[in-house]
Amino acid sequence: MAVKALACELPATCGAPLARWHCPDLARAAVDQGITASISDTTIWRWLSADAIKPWHRSRIFPRDPQFAAKAARVLDLYQRVWDRTPLGAGDYVLSADEKTSIQARDRKAPHRRAGAG
């Protein structure tokens, strides 16, 4: 099935400026490439789910970054309280910041007032 094959390709190989496929993107690409005249994203989701194909999760399951192992090793070492092969001391701290892409930084509504509880 051509749509399933498309879902298993990297979006960049089809000229799509995406990190990974989502069903609406696959539906548009299938029509643009002439695979089908029209198709709904729900139909694509049903077809892919039936074969356990989930391209929207693939980048987490199969990292594509060639330096992934080295980057992950640094983080895993910090979980073990090690940096550059040296154990961290009792006074050393590891701070972690998680990117929250759906949260936007906002201006304070009342910059002249202190923040209150809640």
N, C-alpha and C positions, 0 to 999 in steps of 0.2 A: 504494500500500500504506500503510495507516494507521500501521503501526508505524514505517515509514521516515520518514513525515511527523512523527511524534512525536519521533523521534530527532533531527530537524533543528530542533526548537523548543528554546528555552531552558527548562530545568526549572522556573524560576520561573513561566512562563506557565501551567503545569499545577498550580501550587501545591506543587511539590516543593522542599524546602529544600536543593537541591544546586547546586554550582557547575557541574557538567557531568554528563551522563548516563553511566552504566555499564550494561552489559547486564542485570544483575540488577534494577537500578532501572527500566529500560525494561520488563522483563517484568512487574514489579509494577504499573507505571503502565498498561500495556496491559490488564491484567486489571481494575484499578480503574476504568478509563474505559469498560469494556465492549467494547473492541475485539475481545477474544477471551476465551473461557472459561478457557483456560490456555495457557501457552507457556513454553518453557524459555529460559534466558538463552543457551544454546548455539545454539538456533535463531535467536534474534535476532542473535547474533554472525555466524552464517553468512549471513543475509540482508543485513546491513549490510556485511559484508566483500565480498560479491559485487558491491556497487555502490560500493565504496571509501568508504563513509560511516563515519567514525570520530568520533563526537561526543565521545569521551573525550580526543581530541587537539585538537579544534577551538579550544579557548580559547588554546592556544599558537600555532596557525597564524593565527587571526583574533582578535587581542586585542579585548576589548569595552570596555576602559577608555577613556573619551573623552580622557583626559590621557596616554594611552600614549606618544604621540610625544614630548611634552615630557619625560616621565620617562626614556624611553629615550635621549633626546638628552644628558641629563646624564651618564648612564653611559657612553655612547659618547665623549663629550668627555673623560671621565677616562681611558679607554683611550688617547686621544691626548695625555694629560697636559696637559689644559686645564681650568680651572675658572673659571666666570663670564667667559669669553672671554679669560682671562689664562693664558698658558703657565705651568706649574708649574716651579719652580726645581730645581736639582740637589739641594737639601736637603729638598725636599717629597716626601712619600710618600703613596701611595693604599693604604688598607687595605680589603679586601673580606671580608665575612662572608656565608657562604651558609647559608640556613636549611635545616636537615636535619630535616624534620618527623617522620621515623621514628625519630630518635634522641632518647631521653629523657635529661634531666639526672638523674644518680644521686647519692645521698649516698655519701660515702666509706665504705668498709667498716671501715676502721681509721683514724679521723681523727687519732689520736695518733701515727701512724707516717708518715714521709715516703714519698712515692711512689718506687717503685723502677723499675729498668729493666724494660721489657716490661709 
